[in-house]
């Protein structure tokens, strides 16, 4: 297994209400999220100001976390993400 580092930043570019609503939607999505079976999340950390965070993930399948994939695969992943968001 190999370890991967993933980081993210939140974007708060909308109105105060939009930023609030986006934060609430993010929390709702996170409450229902589970790590894929082929990944072990060794660390999953958030910055104290809520502006982002990072994770250390161990997996034999880097395609499940690699931010660069062929467009056909990317569209399928985006569709799965949209379906998940709509389900909560």
C-alpha positions in Angstrom: 0.0 0.0 0.0 1.1 3.6 -0.7 0.3 6.7 1.3 -1.2 9.8 -0.3 -1.7 13.3 1.0 -4.8 15.3 0.0 -5.5 18.9 1.0 -8.4 21.2 0.3 -9.5 24.8 0.9 -13.1 26.0 1.3 -14.3 28.9 -0.9 -16.5 31.5 0.8 -17.1 33.8 -2.1 -20.9 34.3 -1.8 -23.1 36.4 0.4 -23.1 35.7 4.1 -26.3 33.6 3.6 -24.8 31.7 0.7 -21.7 30.9 2.7 -23.9 29.8 5.6 -26.0 27.6 3.4 -22.9 26.1 1.7 -21.4 25.3 5.1 -24.7 23.6 6.2 -24.8 21.5 3.0 -21.1 20.5 3.5 -21.9 19.3 7.1 -24.9 17.4 5.9 -22.9 15.7 3.2 -20.1 14.8 5.6 -22.5 13.3 8.1 -23.4 10.6 5.6 -20.0 10.1 4.0 -18.0 6.9 4.4 -14.4 6.3 3.2 -14.3 3.8 0.3 -13.6 0.3 1.3 -10.2 0.3 -0.5 -8.9 3.2 1.4 -7.6 3.6 5.0 -7.8 7.2 6.2 -4.9 7.4 8.6 -5.5 11.1 9.4 -8.4 13.3 8.5 -7.8 16.8 9.8 -9.5 20.2 9.6 -7.9 23.6 10.1 -9.2 25.3 13.2 -10.6 28.2 11.2 -12.7 25.9 9.0 -10.9 27.1 5.9 -9.6 23.7 4.8 -7.7 20.7 5.9 -5.9 17.6 4.8 -5.9 13.8 4.9 -3.3 11.1 4.8 -4.8 8.1 3.0 -3.4 4.6 2.4 -4.5 2.6 -0.6 -3.5 0.2 -3.3 -5.8 2.0 -5.7 -4.6 5.6 -6.3 -7.3 6.1 -9.0 -9.9 6.5 -6.3 -8.1 9.6 -4.9 -6.0 10.9 -7.8 -7.4 14.3 -8.8 -6.4 13.7 -12.5 -8.5 11.1 -14.4 -9.7 10.7 -18.0 -12.7 12.9 -18.7 -15.1 9.9 -19.1 -14.1 8.6 -15.6 -14.3 12.1 -14.2 -17.8 12.7 -15.5 -18.9 9.4 -13.9 -17.3 10.4 -10.6 -19.0 13.8 -10.7 -22.3 12.2 -11.4 -21.9 9.9 -8.5 -21.1 12.9 -6.3 -24.1 14.8 -7.5 -26.3 11.8 -6.8 -24.9 11.5 -3.3 -25.5 15.2 -2.6 -29.1 14.9 -3.9 -29.7 12.0 -1.6 -29.2 13.9 1.6 
